[in-house]
Amino acid sequence: MLRSSLGSFTKILLISLMNFSGIFAAGAFAGQRNWAFTFATTVSLVVLNYIYLIKRIVAWKYVIPGVLFLLLFHAYPALLSGYVSMTNHSNGHMLPKSDAIQVILDNSFITDKSIPPFKMQIAKKAKSDISIMVLIGADKEVFVGSELGLRSVPSSNYTFDKSGLLIRLQGYRILSKSEIEFESLDSLSAKYGENSFVKPIDLDYAEVYGRTLTYDEAAGAITEIKTGKIFHPNKTGNMVSSDGTVLTPGWQEFIGFSNYLTFFKDPRYSKPLVRVISWTVANAVISLLLSFFLGFFLTLVMNFEKFRAKRFYQTFFIIPFAAPFTLMILVWKGLLQEKSGLVNALFGTSIDWLGDPWIARGIVLLVEVWASFPYMVLITTAAISSISKEIIQAAEIDGASSRQIFKFIQLPLTLKSIAPILVTSFSGAFSGFAIIYLLTQGGPTFSDTSGVAGATDILISYTYKLAFYGGESNNYGLASAASIINFMFIAIISVSAFKQAKQLDN
């Protein structure tokens, strides 16, 4: 009875916590006007309550958490990447259109040199903490500045000292410089005429800034006041004039498959993409084959009946697999430095191991094989151990040589056992970002790729560099398109590889 009561209490407590968290999250999303997340959170909460409060739906009580996590951490990022790949999302195109236009207008103010600076002091209203600007004209006329404009103060309401500073202003308290926080000056401004405003430039003076651009919301166009030049929105999220002048920043715009077409039409991306894909495939195939056959060979050697100290060597070979991965890659990089590396110091050479394209590719393959062959030793050891000894003994009785036993029994049966693991490892080789980034950063860089792609870049590292080091700005839309291409590429190869693996069962 006590156990049943405790279980009911725990269930009610967990469901209450789930509902509280869900309602809080939905409210936060609604406050940010993120209606898609608000709807998804609400629906998920209703489904979870229905499943966990109905006794007869037992199986779904265990399945639904995995489904929700699958949707949240796999389906949603994939769909988001697909959507971003069809936008111009980048450093210069991150805002909604209305916000981008407002930023353009806010940045269009320049100092009006035709109006001399005002002397300025800061004051606060009586019984208030709100700071305001008090401007003093050339004829010692005093104005109080606000967002509504400048209000002239009657001469009877203020008093100057001998140095020309205000010491009295009726209804206000003049602040000394020690009382003024310099950072607070940025929030002070006063409207000045139709297209201008006054802002402080230091603790003593304020200048008039004039607007150079105006926005016609009905026409959707921006006009340069001085020249009359008109800027219209284009299809890629920018305000552009007839002579090609572009105003920044731009805004996010749906551009369809333009990012994908860029990889085929623009030589800056099409040429390196072909080289990157070629190296990605070559790198995955070579590293997988080398690590597999090296691991398989070592397994056969250690399974030889007369081989001694088997446990010692198995422990020794597992060190690369068990060691801190990031640290080991950085150690490799340090060893291979041209001027300060231990390898060149030991052999008295000055080889640029990571600076020459072909040598760097060889080094990447070496490190990848070094990092992955212990895993192959483990799985091939398990596979060979599962082969019946009677089969081997029967082959030996029939006169089969060691070479024939390896070729017709051990290798086919091992491949049959570990084929799915090899396919998974092959797919994982396409996403081996860590070794590339830590060892070479994808370099050495191709001279004709605007500093983005390099000789050792694979698709995933090329995508990363497009997103965060893409020339003039971070181009998330183009990088998302590259990630979708990478995903499709891996998916096609994986499906084909699994079909080939199934044929081994026949």
C-alpha positions in Angstrom: 0.0 0.0 0.0 2.8 2.4 0.9 4.7 1.5 -2.2 1.6 2.2 -4.3 1.0 5.6 -2.6 4.6 6.5 -3.1 4.4 5.6 -6.8 1.3 7.7 -7.3 2.8 10.6 -5.5 6.0 10.4 -7.7 3.8 10.2 -10.9 1.8 13.2 -9.9 4.9 15.2 -9.0 6.6 14.4 -12.3 3.6 15.2 -14.4 3.1 18.5 -12.4 6.8 19.4 -13.1 6.3 18.5 -16.8 3.2 20.7 -17.0 4.8 23.6 -15.2 7.9 23.5 -17.5 5.7 23.1 -20.6 3.4 26.0 -19.7 6.4 28.2 -18.8 8.1 27.4 -22.1 4.9 28.0 -24.1 4.4 31.3 -22.4 8.0 32.3 -23.1 7.7 31.4 -26.8 4.4 33.3 -27.0 6.0 36.4 -25.4 8.6 36.3 -28.2 5.8 35.8 -30.8 7.3 32.5 -31.8 4.0 30.9 -32.7 5.5 27.7 -34.2 7.3 26.8 -31.0 4.3 27.9 -28.9 2.0 25.5 -30.9 4.5 22.6 -30.9 5.0 23.0 -27.1 1.3 23.1 -26.4 0.5 20.1 -28.6 3.4 18.1 -27.0 2.1 19.0 -23.6 -1.4 17.8 -24.4 -0.1 14.6 -26.0 2.1 13.8 -23.0 -0.7 14.4 -20.5 -3.0 12.2 -22.5 -0.5 9.3 -22.7 0.7 9.4 -19.1 -2.8 9.9 -17.5 -4.5 7.0 -19.5 -3.6 3.6 -18.1 -4.3 1.5 -21.1 -1.7 3.2 -23.3 1.3 1.4 -21.9 3.7 1.1 -24.9 3.6 4.8 -25.8 4.7 5.7 -22.2 8.1 4.3 -23.2 8.1 5.3 -26.9 6.9 8.9 -26.8 10.0 10.4 -25.0 12.3 9.0 -27.7 10.0 10.2 -30.4 9.9 13.7 -29.0 13.7 13.8 -28.6 14.1 12.5 -32.1 11.9 15.3 -33.4 13.6 18.0 -31.3 17.3 17.0 -31.8 17.2 15.4 -35.3 14.1 16.3 -37.3 13.9 20.0 -36.3 17.7 20.8 -37.0 17.4 19.0 -40.3 14.3 20.9 -41.3 15.8 24.2 -40.1 19.0 23.6 -42.1 16.8 22.9 -45.2 14.9 26.2 -44.6 18.0 28.3 -43.9 19.6 26.8 -47.1 16.9 28.5 -49.1 17.4 31.9 -47.5 20.2 34.6 -47.8 20.9 34.2 -44.0 24.3 35.7 -43.4 26.0 38.4 -41.4 24.6 41.1 -43.5 21.1 39.5 -43.7 20.1 38.5 -40.2 17.3 41.0 -39.4 13.6 41.1 -40.6 13.0 43.7 -43.3 11.4 46.3 -41.0 14.3 46.1 -38.5 16.9 46.3 -41.3 15.3 49.4 -42.8 15.2 51.0 -39.3 18.9 50.3 -38.8 19.6 51.8 -42.2 17.7 55.0 -41.3 19.3 55.2 -37.8 22.8 54.9 -39.4 22.0 57.6 -42.0 22.6 60.5 -39.6 25.8 62.6 -40.0 27.1 65.7 -38.2 25.6 68.9 -39.6 28.7 71.1 -39.9 26.6 74.1 -40.8 25.3 74.3 -37.2 28.0 75.0 -34.4 28.0 72.6 -31.4 26.0 73.5 -28.4 27.5 73.9 -24.9 25.8 71.2 -22.8 25.2 70.4 -19.2 23.2 67.5 -17.7 20.4 68.1 -15.3 17.6 66.1 -13.6 14.1 67.1 -12.8 13.3 67.7 -9.2 12.3 64.5 -7.5 13.2 62.4 -10.6 16.2 60.3 -11.7 15.7 61.0 -15.4 18.6 62.8 -16.9 18.1 65.5 -19.6 20.3 67.7 -21.8 20.5 71.4 -21.1 21.8 73.2 -24.2 23.3 76.6 -24.2 23.2 78.6 -27.5 25.8 81.1 -28.7 23.8 84.0 -27.3 23.5 82.1 -24.0 19.9 81.1 -24.7 19.1 78.0 -22.8 17.1 75.0 -24.1 15.9 71.8 -22.5 16.2 68.9 -24.9 13.8 65.9 -25.2 12.5 63.5 -27.8 9.8 66.1 -28.7 12.4 68.7 -29.5 14.1 71.7 -27.8 12.1 73.9 -25.4 13.4 77.4 -24.8 13.7 78.4 -21.1 12.8 82.0 -20.0 15.9 83.9 -18.9 14.4 84.5 -15.5 14.5 80.8 -14.8 18.2 80.2 -15.0 21.5 81.8 -13.7 25.1 81.5 -15.0 28.3 81.8 -13.0 31.2 83.9 -14.1 32.7 81.1 -16.2 29.5 80.7 -18.2 28.2 77.6 -16.6 24.6 77.2 -15.4 24.3 77.1 -11.6 20.5 77.4 -11.4 17.7 76.1 -13.6 14.2 76.4 -12.2 12.6 72.9 -11.7 15.9 71.1 -12.3 19.1 70.1 -10.5 22.3 70.7 -12.4 24.7 67.8 -12.2 28.4 68.1 -11.7 30.7 66.2 -14.0 31.5 63.7 -11.2 27.8 62.8 -11.0 27.5 62.0 -14.7 27.9 58.5 -16.0 29.7 58.8 -19.4 27.9 55.6 -20.7 24.5 57.2 -20.0 25.2 60.0 -22.6 24.4 57.5 -25.5 20.7 57.4 -24.4 20.3 61.2 -24.5 19.0 62.9 -27.6 16.7 65.7 -28.6 14.7 66.2 -31.8 16.0 69.2 -33.9 13.8 70.2 -36.8 12.2 67.6 -39.2 15.2 65.3 -40.0 17.8 66.1 -37.4 18.5 65.6 -33.7 21.0 66.7 -31.1 23.3 64.2 -29.3 26.1 64.7 -26.8 29.7 64.2 -28.1 31.3 64.5 -24.6 30.5 65.9 -21.2 30.6 69.5 -22.4 29.2 69.7 -26.0 26.4 68.3 -28.1 26.2 68.4 -31.9 23.3 68.4 -34.5 23.1 65.3 -36.6 21.1 65.4 -39.8 19.3 62.6 -41.5 20.6 61.7 -45.0 17.9 59.2 -45.9 14.1 59.0 -45.7 11.8 56.0 -46.1 8.5 56.0 -48.0 6.7 53.1 -46.5 3.9 53.1 -49.2 6.4 52.9 -52.0 8.8 50.7 -50.1 11.7 52.9 -51.2 14.5 54.9 -49.5 15.5 58.3 -50.8 18.8 60.1 -50.3 17.7 63.6 -49.3 20.7 65.5 -50.7 20.9 63.8 -54.2 17.4 62.4 -54.6 18.8 58.9 -55.3 16.1 56.3 -54.8 16.8 52.8 -53.4 14.4 49.9 -54.1 14.3 46.4 -52.5 15.7 43.7 -54.6 15.1 39.9 -54.5 18.2 39.1 -52.4 17.2 41.3 -49.4 18.9 44.6 -50.0 18.0 48.2 -50.9 19.7 49.0 -54.2 19.8 52.1 -56.4 19.7 52.2 -60.2 23.5 52.7 -60.3 24.1 49.6 -58.1 24.7 51.2 -54.8 23.7 48.9 -52.0 22.6 50.0 -48.5 23.5 47.8 -45.5 22.4 45.9 -43.6 20.1 43.7 -45.6 17.3 41.5 -44.4 16.4 37.8 -44.5 14.8 36.8 -47.7 13.6 33.5 -49.1 15.7 32.9 -52.3 14.7 29.3 -53.2 17.5 27.2 -54.6 19.9 30.1 -55.3 22.4 28.9 -52.8 22.5 25.4 -54.4 22.9 26.9 -57.8 25.8 29.0 -56.5 27.9 25.9 -56.1 27.5 25.2 -59.8 27.4 28.6 -61.3 30.0 30.6 -59.3 33.6 29.4 -60.0 34.6 30.6 -56.5 32.5 27.7 -55.1 32.1 25.2 -58.0 35.9 24.6 -58.5 36.7 24.0 -54.8 33.5 22.0 -54.3 34.6 19.4 -56.9 38.1 19.2 -55.3 36.6 19.0 -51.8 34.2 16.2 -52.8 36.9 14.3 -54.6 39.2 14.4 -51.5 36.3 13.6 -49.2 35.5 10.4 -51.0 39.2 9.5 -51.4 39.9 10.2 -47.8 37.0 8.1 -46.5 37.8 5.1 -48.8 41.6 5.1 -48.2 41.4 5.7 -44.4 38.7 3.0 -44.0 40.5 0.4 -46.1 43.9 1.1 -44.4 42.5 1.0 -40.9 40.4 -2.1 -41.6 43.2 -4.2 -43.2 45.8 -3.0 -40.6 43.4 -3.9 -37.8 42.5 -7.2 -39.4 46.2 -8.1 -40.0 47.1 -7.3 -36.4 44.2 -9.4 -35.2 45.3 -12.4 -37.3 48.9 -12.0 -36.0 47.7 -11.8 -32.3 45.4 -14.9 -32.9 48.3 -17.0 -34.1 48.7 -19.8 -31.7 52.4 -19.3 -31.1 52.1 -15.6 -30.6 53.2 -14.6 -27.1 52.3 -11.6 -24.9 49.0 -11.3 -26.7 47.3 -9.3 -23.8 50.2 -6.9 -23.7 49.9 -6.0 -27.4 46.2 -5.8 -27.3 46.5 -3.3 -24.5 49.2 -1.4 -26.4 47.1 -1.2 -29.5 44.1 0.1 -27.7 46.0 3.2 -26.3 45.1 5.5 -29.3 41.5 4.5 -28.9 41.4 5.2 -25.2 43.6 8.4 -25.1 42.0 11.9 -25.0 41.3 12.4 -28.7 41.7 16.2 -28.9 44.9 16.2 -26.9 46.4 13.4 -29.1 45.6 15.3 -32.3 47.2 18.5 -31.0 50.3 16.4 -30.0 50.5 15.1 -33.6 50.3 18.7 -34.8 53.1 19.8 -32.5 55.3 16.9 -33.6 54.9 17.9 -37.2 55.6 21.6 -37.0 58.1 22.7 -39.6 60.4 24.8 -37.3 59.7 23.5 -33.8 58.4 20.0 -34.4 60.1 17.0 -32.9 60.0 15.0 -36.2 62.1 17.5 -38.1 64.4 17.9 -35.1 65.1 14.2 -34.9 65.9 13.7 -38.6 67.5 17.0 -39.2 65.0 17.9 -41.9 62.9 21.0 -42.5 59.9 19.5 -44.2 56.7 21.5 -44.1 54.5 18.5 -43.2 51.3 20.4 -42.9 52.0 23.1 -45.5 52.4 21.0 -48.7 49.0 19.9 -50.1 50.0 16.2 -50.8 52.1 15.7 -47.7 49.3 17.3 -45.6 46.8 14.8 -47.1 49.2 11.9 -46.3 49.5 13.1 -42.7 45.8 13.4 -42.3 45.4 9.8 -43.6 48.2 8.7 -41.2 46.5 10.3 -38.2 43.0 9.0 -39.2 44.4 5.4 -39.5 46.3 5.8 -36.2 43.1 6.9 -34.5 40.7 4.3 -36.0 42.7 1.1 -36.4 42.4 0.1 -32.7 38.6 0.1 -33.2 39.1 -2.2 -36.2 41.3 -4.5 -34.0 38.4 -4.8 -31.5 35.6 -5.5 -34.0 37.7 -7.9 -36.2 38.9 -9.8 -33.0 35.3 -10.3 -32.1 34.3 -11.3 -35.6 37.2 -13.8 -36.0 36.5 -15.2 -32.5 33.0 -16.0 -33.6 34.2 -18.2 -36.6 33.8 -21.8 -35.7 37.2 -23.6 -35.2 35.7 -26.7 -36.8 35.4 -24.8 -40.1 39.1 -23.9 -40.0 40.1 -27.4 -38.9 38.0 -28.9 -41.7 39.7 -26.6 -44.3 43.1 -27.6 -43.0 42.2 -31.3 -43.2 41.1 -30.8 -46.8 44.6 -29.4 -47.5 43.8 -25.6 -47.6 46.8 -23.4 -47.1 46.8 -20.4 -44.6 46.4 -18.1 -47.6 43.3 -20.0 -48.8 41.8 -20.1 -45.3 42.3 -16.3 -45.1 40.9 -15.6 -48.5 37.9 -18.0 -48.6 36.9 -18.3 -44.9 38.3 -15.7 -42.5 38.0 -12.6 -44.7 34.4 -13.3 -46.1 33.0 -14.3 -42.7 34.6 -11.3 -41.0 33.2 -9.0 -43.7 29.8 -10.5 -43.3 29.9 -10.0 -39.5 31.1 -6.4 -39.5 29.7 -5.1 -42.8 27.1 -2.8 -41.1 29.8 -1.5 -38.8 32.1 -0.8 -41.8 29.2 1.1 -43.6 28.7 3.2 -40.4 32.4 3.9 -40.2 32.5 4.8 -43.9 29.6 7.2 -43.4 31.3 8.6 -40.3 34.5 9.3 -42.2 32.5 11.8 -44.3 31.9 13.8 -41.0 35.4 13.5 -39.5 35.6 17.2 -38.7 37.8 17.0 -35.6 41.0 15.6 -37.1 40.8 18.0 -40.1 40.1 21.1 -38.1 42.6 20.4 -35.2 45.4 19.2 -37.4 45.3 21.4 -40.6 42.2 23.6 -40.4 41.6 22.3 -43.9 44.8 23.8 -45.2 46.9 24.5 -47.1 44.4 26.9 -48.6 43.7 26.9 -52.3 44.7 30.2 -53.8 41.6 30.6 -56.0 38.9 30.1 -53.3 38.9 33.4 -51.5 40.6 31.7 -48.5 37.8 29.3 -47.8 38.6 25.8 -49.1 41.9 24.0 -48.6 43.6 20.8 -49.8 42.6 18.7 -46.8 39.1 20.1 -46.4 36.3 17.5 -46.5 32.7 18.5 -47.0 31.9 19.0 -43.3 35.0 21.3 -42.7 34.3 23.2 -45.9 30.7 23.7 -44.7 32.0 25.0 -41.3 34.4 27.5 -43.0 31.6 28.7 -45.3 29.5 29.4 -42.2 32.1 31.1 -40.1 35.0 32.2 -42.4 33.2 32.7 -45.7 35.1 35.6 -47.1 33.4 38.9 -46.3 30.8 37.6 -44.0 29.5 34.4 -42.4 27.2 32.9 -44.9 24.9 30.5 -43.0 22.5 30.0 -46.0 25.3 28.8 -48.3 26.8 26.7 -45.5 23.3 25.1 -44.9 23.1 24.3 -48.6 26.5 22.6 -48.4 25.4 20.6 -45.3 22.3 19.4 -47.2 24.5 18.4 -50.1 26.8 16.6 -47.6 23.7 14.8 -46.1 22.4 13.7 -49.4 25.9 12.5 -50.5 26.3 10.4 -47.3 22.7 9.1 -47.5 23.1 7.9 -51.1 26.5 6.2 -50.3 25.2 4.7 -47.1 22.1 3.2 -48.8 24.2 1.8 -51.6 26.7 0.4 -49.1 24.0 -1.3 -47.0 22.5 -2.9 -50.2 26.0 -4.2 -51.0 26.4 -5.4 -47.4 23.1 -7.3 -47.6 24.4 -9.3 -50.6 27.1 -10.7 -48.3 24.3 -12.6 -46.5 23.3 -14.5 -49.6 
